[in-house]
Amino acid sequence: MSLCLSGKWSQEIFNRKGELRNIHRLRHWALPDVLREKYHFSIEESKRIADFLTPMLELLPEKRANAGGMSGAEFMANTKGMDHINLPIPVGSRGEGIEGWATEVKKR
């Protein structure tokens, strides 16, 4: 809840309980289901895409996977424009090797 109330515009978006002010009936929808039902991906493909995206969608920055590490994920193999990209960052890392990351996380 503190994440909801800590932003510059949070009071306009959330009430004191951390609930959305203007959206009262928010339907929670799992990402694989959204990909399958709304965008018509197969079950296997929607799971594969969701498994790739989910680590980068974590709300808390200290839990969120960085894009540099995710560039080496199996999902990115054979992707146009990524053929010569090979960063020495472990897949799914959370920024530990990025200068300044630890300082930012400690501020929380």
C-alpha positions as CSV (number, residue, x, y, z in Angstrom):
1,M,0.0,0.0,0.0
2,S,2.9,2.4,0.7
3,L,3.9,2.2,-2.9
4,C,0.4,3.4,-3.9
5,L,0.6,6.4,-1.6
6,S,4.2,7.5,-2.2
7,G,3.9,8.9,-5.7
8,K,3.5,12.5,-6.8
9,W,0.0,12.0,-8.1
10,S,-1.0,9.2,-5.7
11,Q,-3.6,11.2,-3.8
12,E,-5.5,11.9,-7.1
13,I,-5.4,8.2,-8.1
14,F,-5.7,6.3,-4.8
15,N,-7.8,6.9,-1.6
16,R,-6.3,6.5,1.9
17,K,-6.9,2.7,1.9
18,G,-4.8,2.4,-1.3
19,E,-7.8,1.7,-3.5
20,L,-8.3,3.2,-6.9
21,R,-10.5,6.3,-6.8
22,N,-12.2,6.2,-10.1
23,I,-12.2,2.4,-10.9
24,H,-14.5,0.5,-8.6
25,R,-14.9,-2.8,-10.4
26,L,-11.4,-3.6,-11.6
27,R,-11.3,-7.1,-13.0
28,H,-8.0,-8.8,-12.2
29,W,-6.9,-10.8,-15.3
30,A,-3.9,-13.0,-15.4
31,L,-1.5,-12.1,-18.2
32,P,-1.6,-15.5,-19.9
33,D,-5.4,-15.2,-20.0
34,V,-5.3,-11.7,-21.4
35,L,-2.9,-12.8,-24.1
36,R,-5.0,-15.9,-25.0
37,E,-8.5,-14.4,-24.7
38,K,-8.0,-10.9,-26.0
39,Y,-5.0,-11.3,-28.4
40,H,-5.7,-14.9,-29.5
41,F,-2.3,-16.4,-28.7
42,S,-2.2,-20.1,-28.2
43,I,-2.0,-21.5,-24.6
44,E,1.7,-22.3,-25.0
45,E,2.6,-19.0,-26.6
46,S,0.7,-16.9,-24.1
47,K,2.5,-18.8,-21.2
48,R,5.9,-18.3,-22.9
49,I,5.3,-14.5,-23.4
50,A,4.0,-14.1,-19.8
51,D,7.0,-16.0,-18.4
52,F,9.3,-13.6,-20.2
53,L,7.4,-10.4,-19.3
54,T,6.4,-11.1,-15.7
55,P,9.8,-10.6,-14.0
56,M,10.0,-7.1,-15.6
57,L,6.5,-6.2,-14.4
58,E,7.2,-6.5,-10.7
59,L,6.0,-3.4,-8.8
60,L,9.0,-3.1,-6.5
61,P,12.1,-2.1,-8.3
62,E,14.3,-4.3,-6.1
63,K,12.3,-7.4,-7.3
64,R,12.1,-6.3,-10.9
65,A,14.3,-7.9,-13.6
66,N,16.3,-5.5,-15.6
67,A,16.0,-5.3,-19.4
68,G,19.7,-5.9,-19.9
69,G,19.6,-9.3,-18.2
70,M,16.3,-10.2,-19.9
71,S,17.9,-9.5,-23.3
72,G,19.7,-12.9,-22.9
73,A,16.5,-14.8,-22.2
74,E,15.6,-17.8,-24.4
75,F,12.5,-15.8,-25.5
76,M,14.8,-13.3,-27.3
77,A,16.7,-16.0,-29.3
78,N,16.5,-15.4,-33.0
79,T,14.9,-12.0,-32.5
80,K,15.6,-9.6,-35.3
81,G,18.1,-7.0,-34.2
82,M,19.3,-9.0,-31.3
83,D,21.6,-11.4,-33.2
84,H,24.9,-9.8,-32.0
85,I,23.7,-8.6,-28.6
86,N,25.3,-10.6,-25.8
87,L,25.4,-8.7,-22.5
88,P,27.3,-10.2,-19.6
89,I,24.3,-9.9,-17.3
90,P,22.6,-13.0,-15.9
91,V,19.0,-13.5,-17.2
92,G,16.6,-12.4,-14.5
93,S,19.1,-10.3,-12.6
94,R,17.6,-7.4,-10.7
95,G,20.1,-4.6,-11.3
96,E,22.7,-5.7,-8.8
97,G,25.5,-5.0,-11.3
98,I,24.3,-1.6,-12.4
99,E,26.1,1.3,-10.9
100,G,23.9,3.3,-8.6
101,W,21.2,0.6,-8.3
102,A,22.1,-0.4,-4.8
103,T,22.0,3.3,-3.7
104,E,18.5,3.8,-5.2
105,V,17.2,0.6,-3.5
106,K,18.6,1.6,-0.1
107,K,16.7,4.9,-0.3
108,R,13.4,3.0,0.0
